[in-house]
Each structure stands twice: as C-alpha cells, then as structure tokens.
Amino acid sequence: PNAPPSYGQKKLINKKNKNKRIKNSGGVGKNWKKL
C-alpha cells in the first residue's frame, strides 16, 4: 500500500487544485474569495 502523503505534499496538492479552480473561474470575484 502507498504511504499516506505527508503534510507538505497535501498542501502542495491542495495548492495545485486551488490554482486549477482559479484558472477555471478566471481568477477573480466570488470564486477567489471562497479560496
């Protein structure tokens, strides 16, 4: 089984997901505030 991702890796993954969302939403407005 794979080892669970470390805290730092989780943060990186979350950051990447947030960046995707920012790009998808155009990066401004209501969606930005949710992050």
JOFEN-V96426 format. One record per pair of residues at least 12 apart in sequence whose ideal C-beta (glycine too) atoms are under 6 Angstrom apart, sorted by sequence separation. I is the first residue (numbers start at 1). J is the second residue. If there is no record, write none. Layout:
[[I/J] [I/J]]
This chain:
[[18/35]]
